[in-house]
Amino acid sequence: MKHIPSILVFILALTSCTSDIKPATFKTISVNEVFDAQITATYSKAEGDSELSNTINTNVENVIIETLSTPENKIDLKTLIQDFNTEYLKFKKNFSEESEPVWELDIESELTYQSESVISIAISIYEFKGGAHGNDQIKFLNLDAKTGRVLDLNDIIENKEEFKTLAKSHFKKTFELENSTVNMEDFFFGEPFQLPENIGYSDEGLVLLYNVYEVATYDQGYIEFVIPFEELDSILRIL
């Protein structure tokens, strides 16, 4: 059995909203249906049927679908889960003599930050279809709190080069590389320091998270660190 690393747990800080747009509220949804494969899904869903809520939920669902190994034609999350179970049943039928363990699909999302300007959601997905180990990823989804639009790094960061330099210094502190004989390139497969693909908000600051294989070896697992907001005053566009 694999163990999903707990995605970042923070106390949610809500600020009063002076905008005419009602801020999104979230509830936790769980899939309780019994499957032949081992399937669990627990995720944060924006409540209501407003354009904002629908946009947020669509963007969350799209990230989950795009992360999993699915056909090119996108499908909804409910169908995706059912298809995963159907695929497992076909596998069992075709390879009845195989001693492969039960397939697993675990989906979890968590609201890690919400303000008048930005919503940040961490999405954890584990997919196992036999073999040495499964595919385990955590992704951050940063959204405009007023429209639900997906924010990229350019929307968040004013000066990317300054931010990269700051992130590199925190990476060194995390691995105590200042006085170490280990080179930065050893973590990035011979390349210089690179920002992670996933950067999200927490109450403490910006979380930088490297997924498995993004840095070093599989055994290294997830690598993450936080840059406090007070160090980002001149860099951060929105908070």
C-alpha positions, 0 to 999 in steps of 0.5 A: 500500500502506498502512502499519500504524503499529506499535502500542505495543511494550513489554517485558512485565513479569510479576509473581508471582501469589499468587492461587489463579487461574493467570494467563493466558499468551499465544501469537501466532496467525497466519492463514496461509490464502491469500485473493484479498483481501489479508488478514493476522491476527496476534493474541495469544490466551490459552492453554488452555481455562480459563474465564479464557482463554475469556473473554479470547479472546471479549472480544478477538474481540468488539472486532475484530468490532465494529470492522469493518463487519459485519452486525448479527448477530455472527459469529466471527472466522474467518467474518468473514475468509472473508466479507470475501474473499467480498465482495471476489470479488463486487465484482470480478465485478460491477465487472470493469472498475473499476481499484480496488486489491485490498481489504485487511484487517489485524488485529493485537493485542499484549499491552502490559501484564500484572499480577496485577490487569489485562491490557491488549491493543492491537488494530490493525485496518485495513480498505480497500475502495477509495476515498481511504483505508481505515479504520484504528483502534487500540483498547485492551482492559483486562481483569480479570486474574482473571476476564477481565471488560472494565474501563471507565474507572470501574474504572481511575480513582478521580477522573475529573475529576482525571485529565482535568485531568492528561491535559489538561496532558500533551496541552498538553505533547505539542503544546507549547501552553503558549505557543502561539497555537493553541487547544485547541478547534482540536484538538477541532472547537470543543469543549473538551478531551476524553479519548480513547476508548482508554486502556490500560496500558503498563510506563511508565504509562497510554497515551492514544491518539486515533484518526484523526478523533478529534482534528484532521484525518486528516493528523494521524494517531494522537495518543498520549502516556503519563502515568507511573504515579508521577503517577497514585498518587492516581487509579489504582484498579488496577495 
